[in-house]
Amino acid sequence: MTGKTLEIKKKTDNRLREICEGLSHRKRVVLVIAALILFAVTAVYMAVSSICFEQKHELNIKHIEGLKLNYDSDSINILKIRNYDNKH
């Protein structure tokens, strides 16, 4: 980490510790549980909405077509390599 990034991290950490020290144990527990519930509700909402979105919109997948290569202008021609191998 760079010096400036480390300094910002230390300041943020110290400020967060000061805020948490001011809270009682009960308030800290309530805050942690509230954050956990908020995270869980957000995760469940995102999972359910992604499943519902997939059911509403069908994916239009096209098959992959073969690639047409021009061997005449290719710098490495497999046929020439095979001819070299046959000469030995």
PDB file of N, CA, C and O in Angstrom:
ATOM      1  N   MET A   1       0.830  -1.177   0.000  1.00  0.00           N
ATOM      2  CA  MET A   1       0.000   0.000   0.000  1.00  0.00           C
ATOM      3  C   MET A   1       0.878   1.245   0.000  1.00  0.00           C
ATOM      4  O   MET A   1       1.980   1.254   0.549  1.00  0.00           O
ATOM      5  N   THR A   2       0.378   2.255  -0.607  1.00  0.00           N
ATOM      6  CA  THR A   2       1.120   3.509  -0.609  1.00  0.00           C
ATOM      7  C   THR A   2       0.936   4.205   0.741  1.00  0.00           C
ATOM      8  O   THR A   2       0.049   3.859   1.522  1.00  0.00           O
ATOM      9  N   GLY A   3       1.787   5.183   0.993  1.00  0.00           N
ATOM     10  CA  GLY A   3       1.727   5.893   2.262  1.00  0.00           C
ATOM     11  C   GLY A   3       0.414   6.612   2.482  1.00  0.00           C
ATOM     12  O   GLY A   3      -0.123   6.621   3.590  1.00  0.00           O
ATOM     13  N   LYS A   4      -0.106   7.220   1.413  1.00  0.00           N
ATOM     14  CA  LYS A   4      -1.359   7.978   1.538  1.00  0.00           C
ATOM     15  C   LYS A   4      -2.538   7.034   1.791  1.00  0.00           C
ATOM     16  O   LYS A   4      -3.424   7.345   2.587  1.00  0.00           O
ATOM     17  N   THR A   5      -2.549   5.896   1.122  1.00  0.00           N
ATOM     18  CA  THR A   5      -3.622   4.927   1.316  1.00  0.00           C
ATOM     19  C   THR A   5      -3.592   4.381   2.736  1.00  0.00           C
ATOM     20  O   THR A   5      -4.635   4.225   3.371  1.00  0.00           O
ATOM     21  N   LEU A   6      -2.391   4.090   3.231  1.00  0.00           N
ATOM     22  CA  LEU A   6      -2.254   3.578   4.591  1.00  0.00           C
ATOM     23  C   LEU A   6      -2.705   4.619   5.616  1.00  0.00           C
ATOM     24  O   LEU A   6      -3.317   4.272   6.626  1.00  0.00           O
ATOM     25  N   GLU A   7      -2.408   5.874   5.363  1.00  0.00           N
ATOM     26  CA  GLU A   7      -2.812   6.956   6.261  1.00  0.00           C
ATOM     27  C   GLU A   7      -4.334   7.081   6.308  1.00  0.00           C
ATOM     28  O   GLU A   7      -4.915   7.237   7.382  1.00  0.00           O
ATOM     29  N   ILE A   8      -4.977   7.013   5.146  1.00  0.00           N
ATOM     30  CA  ILE A   8      -6.442   7.095   5.077  1.00  0.00           C
ATOM     31  C   ILE A   8      -7.068   5.908   5.812  1.00  0.00           C
ATOM     32  O   ILE A   8      -8.063   6.061   6.520  1.00  0.00           O
ATOM     33  N   LYS A   9      -6.477   4.726   5.636  1.00  0.00           N
ATOM     34  CA  LYS A   9      -6.991   3.526   6.298  1.00  0.00           C
ATOM     35  C   LYS A   9      -6.898   3.671   7.817  1.00  0.00           C
ATOM     36  O   LYS A   9      -7.836   3.318   8.532  1.00  0.00           O
ATOM     37  N   LYS A  10      -5.780   4.184   8.307  1.00  0.00           N
ATOM     38  CA  LYS A  10      -5.612   4.359   9.750  1.00  0.00           C
ATOM     39  C   LYS A  10      -6.604   5.383  10.301  1.00  0.00           C
ATOM     40  O   LYS A  10      -7.186   5.167  11.364  1.00  0.00           O
ATOM     41  N   LYS A  11      -6.803   6.492   9.590  1.00  0.00           N
ATOM     42  CA  LYS A  11      -7.752   7.512  10.034  1.00  0.00           C
ATOM     43  C   LYS A  11      -9.174   6.955  10.084  1.00  0.00           C
ATOM     44  O   LYS A  11      -9.914   7.197  11.038  1.00  0.00           O
ATOM     45  N   THR A  12      -9.537   6.219   9.063  1.00  0.00           N
ATOM     46  CA  THR A  12     -10.876   5.631   9.005  1.00  0.00           C
ATOM     47  C   THR A  12     -11.059   4.625  10.135  1.00  0.00           C
ATOM     48  O   THR A  12     -12.099   4.607  10.793  1.00  0.00           O
ATOM     49  N   ASP A  13     -10.056   3.794  10.357  1.00  0.00           N
ATOM     50  CA  ASP A  13     -10.114   2.791  11.415  1.00  0.00           C
ATOM     51  C   ASP A  13     -10.243   3.460  12.787  1.00  0.00           C
ATOM     52  O   ASP A  13     -11.055   3.040  13.612  1.00  0.00           O
ATOM     53  N   ASN A  14      -9.454   4.485  13.025  1.00  0.00           N
ATOM     54  CA  ASN A  14      -9.525   5.189  14.315  1.00  0.00           C
ATOM     55  C   ASN A  14     -10.883   5.850  14.523  1.00  0.00           C
ATOM     56  O   ASN A  14     -11.429   5.808  15.625  1.00  0.00           O
ATOM     57  N   ARG A  15     -11.429   6.459  13.477  1.00  0.00           N
ATOM     58  CA  ARG A  15     -12.737   7.118  13.579  1.00  0.00           C
ATOM     59  C   ARG A  15     -13.833   6.097  13.875  1.00  0.00           C
ATOM     60  O   ARG A  15     -14.713   6.352  14.697  1.00  0.00           O
ATOM     61  N   LEU A  16     -13.783   4.948  13.211  1.00  0.00           N
ATOM     62  CA  LEU A  16     -14.774   3.901  13.440  1.00  0.00           C
ATOM     63  C   LEU A  16     -14.673   3.363  14.866  1.00  0.00           C
ATOM     64  O   LEU A  16     -15.691   3.097  15.505  1.00  0.00           O
ATOM     65  N   ARG A  17     -13.452   3.204  15.360  1.00  0.00           N
ATOM     66  CA  ARG A  17     -13.263   2.742  16.746  1.00  0.00           C
ATOM     67  C   ARG A  17     -13.829   3.754  17.744  1.00  0.00           C
ATOM     68  O   ARG A  17     -14.440   3.366  18.739  1.00  0.00           O
ATOM     69  N   GLU A  18     -13.632   5.038  17.485  1.00  0.00           N
ATOM     70  CA  GLU A  18     -14.172   6.069  18.371  1.00  0.00           C
ATOM     71  C   GLU A  18     -15.694   6.014  18.413  1.00  0.00           C
ATOM     72  O   GLU A  18     -16.298   6.141  19.478  1.00  0.00           O
ATOM     73  N   ILE A  19     -16.302   5.827  17.264  1.00  0.00           N
ATOM     74  CA  ILE A  19     -17.766   5.751  17.199  1.00  0.00           C
ATOM     75  C   ILE A  19     -18.264   4.528  17.953  1.00  0.00           C
ATOM     76  O   ILE A  19     -19.228   4.612  18.714  1.00  0.00           O
ATOM     77  N   CYS A  20     -17.596   3.375  17.741  1.00  0.00           N
ATOM     78  CA  CYS A  20     -18.038   2.134  18.386  1.00  0.00           C
ATOM     79  C   CYS A  20     -17.808   2.169  19.900  1.00  0.00           C
ATOM     80  O   CYS A  20     -18.601   1.603  20.652  1.00  0.00           O
ATOM     81  N   GLU A  21     -16.750   2.815  20.352  1.00  0.00           N
ATOM     82  CA  GLU A  21     -16.495   2.910  21.794  1.00  0.00           C
ATOM     83  C   GLU A  21     -17.572   3.717  22.492  1.00  0.00           C
ATOM     84  O   GLU A  21     -17.850   3.490  23.669  1.00  0.00           O
ATOM     85  N   GLY A  22     -18.175   4.644  21.792  1.00  0.00           N
ATOM     86  CA  GLY A  22     -19.235   5.460  22.365  1.00  0.00           C
ATOM     87  C   GLY A  22     -20.554   4.718  22.524  1.00  0.00           C
ATOM     88  O   GLY A  22     -21.436   5.162  23.260  1.00  0.00           O
ATOM     89  N   LEU A  23     -20.690   3.594  21.838  1.00  0.00           N
ATOM     90  CA  LEU A  23     -21.933   2.818  21.908  1.00  0.00           C
ATOM     91  C   LEU A  23     -21.864   1.814  23.053  1.00  0.00           C
ATOM     92  O   LEU A  23     -20.800   1.287  23.377  1.00  0.00           O
ATOM     93  N   SER A  24     -23.004   1.565  23.649  1.00  0.00           N
ATOM     94  CA  SER A  24     -23.064   0.526  24.684  1.00  0.00           C
ATOM     95  C   SER A  24     -23.040  -0.846  23.994  1.00  0.00           C
ATOM     96  O   SER A  24     -23.227  -0.951  22.782  1.00  0.00           O
ATOM     97  N   HIS A  25     -22.809  -1.874  24.784  1.00  0.00           N
ATOM     98  CA  HIS A  25     -22.748  -3.236  24.232  1.00  0.00           C
ATOM     99  C   HIS A  25     -24.069  -3.599  23.552  1.00  0.00           C
ATOM    100  O   HIS A  25     -24.076  -4.190  22.472  1.00  0.00           O
ATOM    101  N   ARG A  26     -25.163  -3.249  24.178  1.00  0.00           N
ATOM    102  CA  ARG A  26     -26.488  -3.573  23.625  1.00  0.00           C
ATOM    103  C   ARG A  26     -26.695  -2.878  22.276  1.00  0.00           C
ATOM    104  O   ARG A  26     -27.209  -3.487  21.337  1.00  0.00           O
ATOM    105  N   LYS A  27     -26.297  -1.606  22.178  1.00  0.00           N
ATOM    106  CA  LYS A  27     -26.468  -0.868  20.922  1.00  0.00           C
ATOM    107  C   LYS A  27     -25.589  -1.446  19.824  1.00  0.00           C
ATOM    108  O   LYS A  27     -25.996  -1.489  18.663  1.00  0.00           O
ATOM    109  N   ARG A  28     -24.390  -1.892  20.179  1.00  0.00           N
ATOM    110  CA  ARG A  28     -23.517  -2.518  19.176  1.00  0.00           C
ATOM    111  C   ARG A  28     -24.130  -3.806  18.651  1.00  0.00           C
ATOM    112  O   ARG A  28     -24.087  -4.075  17.451  1.00  0.00           O
ATOM    113  N   VAL A  29     -24.700  -4.603  19.549  1.00  0.00           N
ATOM    114  CA  VAL A  29     -25.337  -5.859  19.136  1.00  0.00           C
ATOM    115  C   VAL A  29     -26.518  -5.572  18.215  1.00  0.00           C
ATOM    116  O   VAL A  29     -26.688  -6.237  17.193  1.00  0.00           O
ATOM    117  N   VAL A  30     -27.328  -4.590  18.573  1.00  0.00           N
ATOM    118  CA  VAL A  30     -28.481  -4.221  17.739  1.00  0.00           C
ATOM    119  C   VAL A  30     -28.007  -3.744  16.374  1.00  0.00           C
ATOM    120  O   VAL A  30     -28.599  -4.098  15.354  1.00  0.00           O
ATOM    121  N   LEU A  31     -26.948  -2.945  16.344  1.00  0.00           N
ATOM    122  CA  LEU A  31     -26.413  -2.436  15.080  1.00  0.00           C
ATOM    123  C   LEU A  31     -25.897  -3.566  14.191  1.00  0.00           C
ATOM    124  O   LEU A  31     -26.137  -3.559  12.984  1.00  0.00           O
ATOM    125  N   VAL A  32     -25.199  -4.527  14.768  1.00  0.00           N
ATOM    126  CA  VAL A  32     -24.675  -5.664  14.000  1.00  0.00           C
ATOM    127  C   VAL A  32     -25.821  -6.519  13.463  1.00  0.00           C
ATOM    128  O   VAL A  32     -25.796  -6.938  12.306  1.00  0.00           O
ATOM    129  N   ILE A  33     -26.816  -6.774  14.292  1.00  0.00           N
ATOM    130  CA  ILE A  33     -27.962  -7.579  13.849  1.00  0.00           C
ATOM    131  C   ILE A  33     -28.738  -6.854  12.746  1.00  0.00           C
ATOM    132  O   ILE A  33     -29.176  -7.484  11.784  1.00  0.00           O
ATOM    133  N   ALA A  34     -28.910  -5.546  12.879  1.00  0.00           N
ATOM    134  CA  ALA A  34     -29.606  -4.774  11.846  1.00  0.00           C
ATOM    135  C   ALA A  34     -28.838  -4.820  10.521  1.00  0.00           C
ATOM    136  O   ALA A  34     -29.439  -4.972   9.457  1.00  0.00           O
ATOM    137  N   ALA A  35     -27.514  -4.688  10.589  1.00  0.00           N
ATOM    138  CA  ALA A  35     -26.702  -4.765   9.364  1.00  0.00           C
ATOM    139  C   ALA A  35     -26.799  -6.149   8.741  1.00  0.00           C
ATOM    140  O   ALA A  35     -26.874  -6.278   7.519  1.00  0.00           O
ATOM    141  N   LEU A  36     -26.799  -7.186   9.574  1.00  0.00           N
ATOM    142  CA  LEU A  36     -26.918  -8.557   9.077  1.00  0.00           C
ATOM    143  C   LEU A  36     -28.261  -8.788   8.396  1.00  0.00           C
ATOM    144  O   LEU A  36     -28.326  -9.404   7.332  1.00  0.00           O
ATOM    145  N   ILE A  37     -29.328  -8.295   9.009  1.00  0.00           N
ATOM    146  CA  ILE A  37     -30.663  -8.440   8.415  1.00  0.00           C
ATOM    147  C   ILE A  37     -30.754  -7.674   7.100  1.00  0.00           C
ATOM    148  O   ILE A  37     -31.317  -8.176   6.128  1.00  0.00           O
ATOM    149  N   LEU A  38     -30.207  -6.471   7.063  1.00  0.00           N
ATOM    150  CA  LEU A  38     -30.214  -5.687   5.822  1.00  0.00           C
ATOM    151  C   LEU A  38     -29.465  -6.423   4.708  1.00  0.00           C
ATOM    152  O   LEU A  38     -29.936  -6.477   3.572  1.00  0.00           O
ATOM    153  N   PHE A  39     -28.298  -6.988   5.036  1.00  0.00           N
ATOM    154  CA  PHE A  39     -27.540  -7.751   4.047  1.00  0.00           C
ATOM    155  C   PHE A  39     -28.314  -8.971   3.574  1.00  0.00           C
ATOM    156  O   PHE A  39     -28.356  -9.245   2.375  1.00  0.00           O
ATOM    157  N   ALA A  40     -28.930  -9.713   4.499  1.00  0.00           N
ATOM    158  CA  ALA A  40     -29.678 -10.919   4.144  1.00  0.00           C
ATOM    159  C   ALA A  40     -30.870 -10.596   3.253  1.00  0.00           C
ATOM    160  O   ALA A  40     -31.125 -11.292   2.270  1.00  0.00           O
ATOM    161  N   VAL A  41     -31.596  -9.541   3.597  1.00  0.00           N
ATOM    162  CA  VAL A  41     -32.761  -9.150   2.791  1.00  0.00           C
ATOM    163  C   VAL A  41     -32.321  -8.738   1.389  1.00  0.00           C
ATOM    164  O   VAL A  41     -32.975  -9.090   0.406  1.00  0.00           O
ATOM    165  N   THR A  42     -31.222  -7.999   1.289  1.00  0.00           N
ATOM    166  CA  THR A  42     -30.714  -7.589  -0.023  1.00  0.00           C
ATOM    167  C   THR A  42     -30.290  -8.792  -0.850  1.00  0.00           C
ATOM    168  O   THR A  42     -30.571  -8.848  -2.048  1.00  0.00           O
ATOM    169  N   ALA A  43     -29.615  -9.760  -0.225  1.00  0.00           N
ATOM    170  CA  ALA A  43     -29.169 -10.964  -0.948  1.00  0.00           C
ATOM    171  C   ALA A  43     -30.357 -11.781  -1.445  1.00  0.00           C
ATOM    172  O   ALA A  43     -30.361 -12.246  -2.585  1.00  0.00           O
ATOM    173  N   VAL A  44     -31.357 -11.954  -0.596  1.00  0.00           N
ATOM    174  CA  VAL A  44     -32.540 -12.721  -1.001  1.00  0.00           C
ATOM    175  C   VAL A  44     -33.286 -11.989  -2.118  1.00  0.00           C
ATOM    176  O   VAL A  44     -33.735 -12.622  -3.074  1.00  0.00           O
ATOM    177  N   TYR A  45     -33.422 -10.675  -2.011  1.00  0.00           N
ATOM    178  CA  TYR A  45     -34.102  -9.899  -3.052  1.00  0.00           C
ATOM    179  C   TYR A  45     -33.379 -10.044  -4.393  1.00  0.00           C
ATOM    180  O   TYR A  45     -34.016 -10.248  -5.427  1.00  0.00           O
ATOM    181  N   MET A  46     -32.063  -9.940  -4.373  1.00  0.00           N
ATOM    182  CA  MET A  46     -31.306 -10.050  -5.625  1.00  0.00           C
ATOM    183  C   MET A  46     -31.432 -11.451  -6.221  1.00  0.00           C
ATOM    184  O   MET A  46     -31.550 -11.597  -7.438  1.00  0.00           O
ATOM    185  N   ALA A  47     -31.409 -12.475  -5.382  1.00  0.00           N
ATOM    186  CA  ALA A  47     -31.540 -13.843  -5.884  1.00  0.00           C
ATOM    187  C   ALA A  47     -32.923 -14.071  -6.493  1.00  0.00           C
ATOM    188  O   ALA A  47     -33.034 -14.623  -7.588  1.00  0.00           O
ATOM    189  N   VAL A  48     -33.960 -13.657  -5.804  1.00  0.00           N
ATOM    190  CA  VAL A  48     -35.336 -13.854  -6.296  1.00  0.00           C
ATOM    191  C   VAL A  48     -35.577 -13.034  -7.551  1.00  0.00           C
ATOM    192  O   VAL A  48     -36.192 -13.523  -8.498  1.00  0.00           O
ATOM    193  N   SER A  49     -35.102 -11.793  -7.573  1.00  0.00           N
ATOM    194  CA  SER A  49     -35.341 -10.966  -8.755  1.00  0.00           C
ATOM    195  C   SER A  49     -34.581 -11.490  -9.971  1.00  0.00           C
ATOM    196  O   SER A  49     -35.064 -11.360 -11.096  1.00  0.00           O
ATOM    197  N   SER A  50     -33.400 -12.079  -9.767  1.00  0.00           N
ATOM    198  CA  SER A  50     -32.681 -12.640 -10.909  1.00  0.00           C
ATOM    199  C   SER A  50     -33.384 -13.872 -11.448  1.00  0.00           C
ATOM    200  O   SER A  50     -33.388 -14.096 -12.658  1.00  0.00           O
ATOM    201  N   ILE A  51     -33.978 -14.675 -10.579  1.00  0.00           N
ATOM    202  CA  ILE A  51     -34.730 -15.851 -11.036  1.00  0.00           C
ATOM    203  C   ILE A  51     -35.975 -15.407 -11.790  1.00  0.00           C
ATOM    204  O   ILE A  51     -36.283 -15.958 -12.847  1.00  0.00           O
ATOM    205  N   CYS A  52     -36.691 -14.428 -11.270  1.00  0.00           N
ATOM    206  CA  CYS A  52     -37.896 -13.926 -11.939  1.00  0.00           C
ATOM    207  C   CYS A  52     -37.546 -13.278 -13.274  1.00  0.00           C
ATOM    208  O   CYS A  52     -38.296 -13.414 -14.241  1.00  0.00           O
ATOM    209  N   PHE A  53     -36.429 -12.582 -13.336  1.00  0.00           N
ATOM    210  CA  PHE A  53     -36.011 -11.934 -14.577  1.00  0.00           C
ATOM    211  C   PHE A  53     -35.710 -12.984 -15.646  1.00  0.00           C
ATOM    212  O   PHE A  53     -36.045 -12.786 -16.813  1.00  0.00           O
ATOM    213  N   GLU A  54     -35.084 -14.094 -15.263  1.00  0.00           N
ATOM    214  CA  GLU A  54     -34.781 -15.153 -16.222  1.00  0.00           C
ATOM    215  C   GLU A  54     -36.055 -15.788 -16.761  1.00  0.00           C
ATOM    216  O   GLU A  54     -36.115 -16.150 -17.937  1.00  0.00           O
ATOM    217  N   GLN A  55     -37.068 -15.928 -15.925  1.00  0.00           N
ATOM    218  CA  GLN A  55     -38.301 -16.552 -16.367  1.00  0.00           C
ATOM    219  C   GLN A  55     -39.088 -15.639 -17.308  1.00  0.00           C
ATOM    220  O   GLN A  55     -39.788 -16.132 -18.192  1.00  0.00           O
ATOM    221  N   LYS A  56     -38.989 -14.333 -17.136  1.00  0.00           N
ATOM    222  CA  LYS A  56     -39.738 -13.399 -17.967  1.00  0.00           C
ATOM    223  C   LYS A  56     -39.112 -13.236 -19.346  1.00  0.00           C
ATOM    224  O   LYS A  56     -39.820 -13.085 -20.342  1.00  0.00           O
ATOM    225  N   HIS A  57     -37.789 -13.266 -19.402  1.00  0.00           N
ATOM    226  CA  HIS A  57     -37.092 -13.020 -20.653  1.00  0.00           C
ATOM    227  C   HIS A  57     -36.343 -14.268 -21.087  1.00  0.00           C
ATOM    228  O   HIS A  57     -35.415 -14.724 -20.420  1.00  0.00           O
ATOM    229  N   GLU A  58     -36.765 -14.803 -22.210  1.00  0.00           N
ATOM    230  CA  GLU A  58     -36.070 -15.966 -22.741  1.00  0.00           C
ATOM    231  C   GLU A  58     -34.799 -15.502 -23.440  1.00  0.00           C
ATOM    232  O   GLU A  58     -34.780 -14.477 -24.122  1.00  0.00           O
ATOM    233  N   LEU A  59     -33.768 -16.262 -23.259  1.00  0.00           N
ATOM    234  CA  LEU A  59     -32.516 -15.930 -23.914  1.00  0.00           C
ATOM    235  C   LEU A  59     -32.566 -16.400 -25.359  1.00  0.00           C
ATOM    236  O   LEU A  59     -32.984 -17.524 -25.635  1.00  0.00           O
ATOM    237  N   ASN A  60     -32.147 -15.557 -26.269  1.00  0.00           N
ATOM    238  CA  ASN A  60     -32.112 -15.901 -27.681  1.00  0.00           C
ATOM    239  C   ASN A  60     -30.671 -16.267 -28.032  1.00  0.00           C
ATOM    240  O   ASN A  60     -29.853 -15.403 -28.348  1.00  0.00           O
ATOM    241  N   ILE A  61     -30.384 -17.555 -27.970  1.00  0.00           N
ATOM    242  CA  ILE A  61     -29.024 -18.022 -28.213  1.00  0.00           C
ATOM    243  C   ILE A  61     -28.937 -18.564 -29.631  1.00  0.00           C
ATOM    244  O   ILE A  61     -29.720 -19.427 -30.028  1.00  0.00           O
ATOM    245  N   LYS A  62     -27.980 -18.050 -30.385  1.00  0.00           N
ATOM    246  CA  LYS A  62     -27.760 -18.531 -31.741  1.00  0.00           C
ATOM    247  C   LYS A  62     -26.611 -19.524 -31.731  1.00  0.00           C
ATOM    248  O   LYS A  62     -25.697 -19.428 -30.912  1.00  0.00           O
ATOM    249  N   HIS A  63     -26.669 -20.469 -32.640  1.00  0.00           N
ATOM    250  CA  HIS A  63     -25.599 -21.457 -32.723  1.00  0.00           C
ATOM    251  C   HIS A  63     -24.357 -20.828 -33.346  1.00  0.00           C
ATOM    252  O   HIS A  63     -24.442 -19.927 -34.181  1.00  0.00           O
ATOM    253  N   ILE A  64     -23.233 -21.316 -32.925  1.00  0.00           N
ATOM    254  CA  ILE A  64     -21.968 -20.802 -33.438  1.00  0.00           C
ATOM    255  C   ILE A  64     -21.722 -21.398 -34.826  1.00  0.00           C
ATOM    256  O   ILE A  64     -21.835 -22.606 -35.032  1.00  0.00           O
ATOM    257  N   GLU A  65     -21.391 -20.531 -35.754  1.00  0.00           N
ATOM    258  CA  GLU A  65     -21.102 -20.988 -37.112  1.00  0.00           C
ATOM    259  C   GLU A  65     -19.609 -21.183 -37.267  1.00  0.00           C
ATOM    260  O   GLU A  65     -18.812 -20.545 -36.579  1.00  0.00           O
ATOM    261  N   GLY A  66     -19.235 -22.069 -38.175  1.00  0.00           N
ATOM    262  CA  GLY A  66     -17.824 -22.322 -38.419  1.00  0.00           C
ATOM    263  C   GLY A  66     -17.127 -21.118 -39.022  1.00  0.00           C
ATOM    264  O   GLY A  66     -17.739 -20.338 -39.753  1.00  0.00           O
ATOM    265  N   LEU A  67     -15.876 -20.971 -38.723  1.00  0.00           N
ATOM    266  CA  LEU A  67     -15.087 -19.862 -39.231  1.00  0.00           C
ATOM    267  C   LEU A  67     -14.448 -20.288 -40.551  1.00  0.00           C
ATOM    268  O   LEU A  67     -13.793 -21.328 -40.620  1.00  0.00           O
ATOM    269  N   LYS A  68     -14.638 -19.493 -41.584  1.00  0.00           N
ATOM    270  CA  LYS A  68     -14.073 -19.808 -42.888  1.00  0.00           C
ATOM    271  C   LYS A  68     -12.685 -19.185 -42.974  1.00  0.00           C
ATOM    272  O   LYS A  68     -12.538 -17.963 -42.933  1.00  0.00           O
ATOM    273  N   LEU A  69     -11.682 -20.027 -43.092  1.00  0.00           N
ATOM    274  CA  LEU A  69     -10.304 -19.550 -43.151  1.00  0.00           C
ATOM    275  C   LEU A  69      -9.810 -19.544 -44.587  1.00  0.00           C
ATOM    276  O   LEU A  69     -10.150 -20.429 -45.373  1.00  0.00           O
ATOM    277  N   ASN A  70      -9.021 -18.563 -44.920  1.00  0.00           N
ATOM    278  CA  ASN A  70      -8.428 -18.465 -46.239  1.00  0.00           C
ATOM    279  C   ASN A  70      -6.988 -18.990 -46.139  1.00  0.00           C
ATOM    280  O   ASN A  70      -6.086 -18.267 -45.715  1.00  0.00           O
ATOM    281  N   TYR A  71      -6.783 -20.244 -46.531  1.00  0.00           N
ATOM    282  CA  TYR A  71      -5.467 -20.862 -46.390  1.00  0.00           C
ATOM    283  C   TYR A  71      -4.458 -20.336 -47.405  1.00  0.00           C
ATOM    284  O   TYR A  71      -3.254 -20.427 -47.168  1.00  0.00           O
ATOM    285  N   ASP A  72      -4.918 -19.785 -48.535  1.00  0.00           N
ATOM    286  CA  ASP A  72      -3.997 -19.306 -49.564  1.00  0.00           C
ATOM    287  C   ASP A  72      -3.156 -18.139 -49.072  1.00  0.00           C
ATOM    288  O   ASP A  72      -1.971 -18.058 -49.392  1.00  0.00           O
ATOM    289  N   SER A  73      -3.743 -17.240 -48.306  1.00  0.00           N
ATOM    290  CA  SER A  73      -3.011 -16.065 -47.865  1.00  0.00           C
ATOM    291  C   SER A  73      -2.451 -16.238 -46.450  1.00  0.00           C
ATOM    292  O   SER A  73      -1.882 -15.306 -45.882  1.00  0.00           O
ATOM    293  N   ASP A  74      -2.620 -17.440 -45.887  1.00  0.00           N
ATOM    294  CA  ASP A  74      -2.136 -17.687 -44.539  1.00  0.00           C
ATOM    295  C   ASP A  74      -0.626 -17.872 -44.553  1.00  0.00           C
ATOM    296  O   ASP A  74      -0.099 -18.544 -45.440  1.00  0.00           O
ATOM    297  N   SER A  75       0.079 -17.291 -43.589  1.00  0.00           N
ATOM    298  CA  SER A  75       1.535 -17.392 -43.560  1.00  0.00           C
ATOM    299  C   SER A  75       1.987 -18.775 -43.118  1.00  0.00           C
ATOM    300  O   SER A  75       3.093 -19.198 -43.454  1.00  0.00           O
ATOM    301  N   ILE A  76       1.153 -19.481 -42.372  1.00  0.00           N
ATOM    302  CA  ILE A  76       1.487 -20.848 -41.973  1.00  0.00           C
ATOM    303  C   ILE A  76       0.423 -21.745 -42.587  1.00  0.00           C
ATOM    304  O   ILE A  76      -0.722 -21.767 -42.135  1.00  0.00           O
ATOM    305  N   ASN A  77       0.805 -22.474 -43.605  1.00  0.00           N
ATOM    306  CA  ASN A  77      -0.113 -23.353 -44.305  1.00  0.00           C
ATOM    307  C   ASN A  77       0.131 -24.777 -43.831  1.00  0.00           C
ATOM    308  O   ASN A  77       1.238 -25.300 -43.961  1.00  0.00           O
ATOM    309  N   ILE A  78      -0.889 -25.394 -43.288  1.00  0.00           N
ATOM    310  CA  ILE A  78      -0.750 -26.738 -42.736  1.00  0.00           C
ATOM    311  C   ILE A  78      -0.320 -27.722 -43.817  1.00  0.00           C
ATOM    312  O   ILE A  78       0.451 -28.640 -43.537  1.00  0.00           O
ATOM    313  N   LEU A  79      -0.796 -27.550 -45.028  1.00  0.00           N
ATOM    314  CA  LEU A  79      -0.430 -28.467 -46.102  1.00  0.00           C
ATOM    315  C   LEU A  79       1.061 -28.389 -46.416  1.00  0.00           C
ATOM    316  O   LEU A  79       1.685 -29.416 -46.679  1.00  0.00           O
ATOM    317  N   LYS A  80       1.639 -27.195 -46.393  1.00  0.00           N
ATOM    318  CA  LYS A  80       3.075 -27.047 -46.639  1.00  0.00           C
ATOM    319  C   LYS A  80       3.883 -27.695 -45.529  1.00  0.00           C
ATOM    320  O   LYS A  80       4.919 -28.308 -45.787  1.00  0.00           O
ATOM    321  N   ILE A  81       3.417 -27.565 -44.306  1.00  0.00           N
ATOM    322  CA  ILE A  81       4.122 -28.179 -43.179  1.00  0.00           C
ATOM    323  C   ILE A  81       4.113 -29.690 -43.339  1.00  0.00           C
ATOM    324  O   ILE A  81       5.117 -30.347 -43.062  1.00  0.00           O
ATOM    325  N   ARG A  82       3.008 -30.242 -43.775  1.00  0.00           N
ATOM    326  CA  ARG A  82       2.934 -31.703 -43.981  1.00  0.00           C
ATOM    327  C   ARG A  82       3.875 -32.122 -45.112  1.00  0.00           C
ATOM    328  O   ARG A  82       4.470 -33.197 -45.050  1.00  0.00           O
ATOM    329  N   ASN A  83       4.015 -31.282 -46.145  1.00  0.00           N
ATOM    330  CA  ASN A  83       4.945 -31.596 -47.220  1.00  0.00           C
ATOM    331  C   ASN A  83       6.381 -31.606 -46.722  1.00  0.00           C
ATOM    332  O   ASN A  83       7.181 -32.445 -47.137  1.00  0.00           O
ATOM    333  N   TYR A  84       6.706 -30.682 -45.839  1.00  0.00           N
ATOM    334  CA  TYR A  84       8.047 -30.662 -45.267  1.00  0.00           C
ATOM    335  C   TYR A  84       8.296 -31.932 -44.463  1.00  0.00           C
ATOM    336  O   TYR A  84       9.379 -32.515 -44.524  1.00  0.00           O
ATOM    337  N   ASP A  85       7.292 -32.350 -43.716  1.00  0.00           N
ATOM    338  CA  ASP A  85       7.452 -33.550 -42.909  1.00  0.00           C
ATOM    339  C   ASP A  85       7.633 -34.796 -43.790  1.00  0.00           C
ATOM    340  O   ASP A  85       8.347 -35.723 -43.404  1.00  0.00           O
ATOM    341  N   ASN A  86       7.001 -34.826 -44.956  1.00  0.00           N
ATOM    342  CA  ASN A  86       7.097 -35.991 -45.834  1.00  0.00           C
ATOM    343  C   ASN A  86       8.460 -36.069 -46.537  1.00  0.00           C
ATOM    344  O   ASN A  86       8.876 -37.158 -46.932  1.00  0.00           O
ATOM    345  N   LYS A  87       9.163 -34.939 -46.702  1.00  0.00           N
ATOM    346  CA  LYS A  87      10.444 -34.936 -47.387  1.00  0.00           C
ATOM    347  C   LYS A  87      11.519 -35.642 -46.580  1.00  0.00           C
ATOM    348  O   LYS A  87      12.447 -36.202 -47.164  1.00  0.00           O
ATOM    349  N   HIS A  88      11.427 -35.632 -45.280  1.00  0.00           N
ATOM    350  CA  HIS A  88      12.460 -36.229 -44.439  1.00  0.00           C
ATOM    351  C   HIS A  88      12.222 -37.667 -44.384  1.00  0.00           C
ATOM    352  O   HIS A  88      12.971 -38.391 -43.728  1.00  0.00           O
TER     353      HIS A  88
END
